[in-house]
Amino acid sequence: MPDIKPQLPATAESHVPLYQAPHLIATYSHLKDRSIANNDASMSYYRGASVGDDLKIGYENMIERDPLLEEHLDGVCQALLKFRREGGTLKDRALVTWRGMLTRLEDEQSYKLQSYFGYSYEAYATAGDKAAPVEKSKKKREANIAVNTNVQWCCVVKSKIGNVRLYMGGEVDCVEGEWKKDMRQCVELKTNMALSSMRQRINFEKCVQ
């Protein structure tokens, strides 16, 4: 696997450790009741969404996972144990962590709605069945079908920062095509407000590059 080194000023180069590109070693799922399953039950397939879909639909019925629930690294550790039981090798003195583990959503109604837009778009743009037809112009979501943020599909990767072995878990929105355990198939979905000026467009394109 290739090593990645950030592009920094020459004066800082000697202090930047090499980062090894992540390699997928396991996956697991959080189900509707937030329980953990060591399989791909919650994996979704990308199929796109039509322009103009109302992302506010179903907001009142959203089922939110408990932000105060102390889950620690249970899912990641269970996946690593399963990986080892099936013959995988884990290094000693490694760091086990979760991507974005310290992130907490603000308790503001406006921010909550913006956050919901992301979940709503994901519901429009993905399907649990890879054989589901792509009907972008006809695909509509009923308001009484609740978005459940307990449901997650997670990948566990191994990497390195300098000489430190790293095992890291993270949620993945969906995959593209038939899943072949190739991280290049993983898709991260993002929503953004409508761009109304050239400055906004320039800033947006900087962020996605």
Salt bridges, closest charged atoms under 4 A:
GLU13 OE1 - LYS5 NZ 3.78
ASP53 OD1 - LYS140 NZ 3.27
ASP54 OD1 - LYS56 NZ 3.60
GLU64 OE2 - LYS112 NZ 3.16
GLU71 OE2 - ARG34 NE 2.68
GLU86 OE2 - LYS82 NZ 2.83
ASP182 OD2 - ARG184 NH2 2.86
GLU188 OE2 - LYS190 NZ 3.39
